[in-house]
Amino acid sequence: MTDVSHALHLTVQHPRPGLTIATVLGDVDLRTAPTLRSEALEIIQQGHPRLALDLSQVGFCDSAGLSAIIGIWHAAQEAGGSLSLADVPDRLMRMLSMTGVVSLLPVHATTADAVAAMTDSPPTSAKR
């Protein structure tokens, strides 16, 4: 049986103006996905719509977690920003590939790669 933790934490860094890295610590499941979504949406609403999620410390992610990630992506797009994923664990990468989400979201091997790519690309225009 998988040992699933019911605590989820985000640590936030602003490596460059207009760019935020949120490191996700813990499992992203039915109980914790709302926390991920609300904390990421708060970051976006505070004027930081260019967001990279560092998923290196995520041990487990279910469909609720995947839904939260898609919701965060939509919110970032609506705010004129973008969402990138970094250091995605193999199990989650397989889920992203099987569902086709990997074709929507940029996925980077490392957080540094995500920051470099997001720094090189301009933010999208906000949808009205």
N, C-alpha and C positions, 0 to 999 in steps of 0.2 A: 504494500500500500504506500502511496506517495504521502510524505509528511508535508502537509501544506500549512504554512504560517498564515495567521489571520492579521498580521501587521504589515503595513506598507508605508514606506517613507520615501520622500523625495528630497534630495539635496540639490540646491540650485546654485549655478554659477553664471556669471555674465562675462565671458571671455573677451567679447568685443561689443561695442555699442550696437544695440538692436538685435543681439543674438543671445539666447539663453540655452544652457545645457541643464537638463533635469536628469539626475541619476536616480533610477528607480531601484529601491532596495526592498526585496521581499517578493512574495508570490503575488501574481495578478490573477485573481479568480472572482467568483461571484460575490464574495464578501469584500474584497479589496478594490475591485475595478472602479466602483463609484468614487473612492478616495483618489485614485489616479486621475480619473476624469475631472473631478472638481478642483484638485490642486493644479492640474495643467491648465484648465480653463481660467483659473484665477491668475496664473502667470500671463496668459494671453490677454485677459481683460485689463491687466495692469500695464498694458502697452508693450508687451514683449511677444509679438506674434510669430517671430522666427525662433522655432524651438527644436532642439535636438534631444531626443530621449536616449540616454545611455542605459541600455538594458543588460549590461554585463553582469549585474547582480540579481537578475530575475531567475529564480529556480524553476518556476512553473507559471504557465499562462494558459488559461482556458478561453472559451469562446466569449465570455463576458469581458475578459481582458482585451481580446482582439476587437470587440465592439467599442471598448473605451478608446483604444488607439485610433480607430476609424473616426470616432466622434471628435477626438482632439484634432485630427487632421482636417476635418470639416471646419471646425472652429478657427483654426489657424488660417485656412484658406479664406474664410469669410472676413477675417480681420486684416487681410492683405499680406499675410505671412506664409509660412511654410512649416512643415514638420518633416524631420529626418530621424531615422532610427540608426543607432550605432551599437556595435558590439553585441549583436543579437545572438542569443544562445541557439545552438543547433536545433533543438526541439521547437522553439518558437519560429525559427527560420523556415522549418518544414511546413508549419501551419500557415505562415505568410505566403509561401510558394503555392501550397495546395489550394488556398482560397483566392489566389490572384491578387492579394493585397500588395505583394511585392512589386507589382507593375504600377501601382499608384504612388507608393512611398519610396523615396530614396533610402536605401539601406547601405550603410558604410561599415567597413571592417573595424574601424576605431572611431572614437569620439573626435580625435584630431582630424581624421579624414572628413568627418561630418562638418566640423567647424570650417575647414578649408573650403569645402564645396559650397557651404552656405555663405561664406564670405565672398566667394567668387561670383555667386549668382545674385541678382537683384531680387528684392521681395516682389511677390505678385501684387497686382492691384486688387483692392478690396472689391468684392461683389456688392452691387447695390440692388 
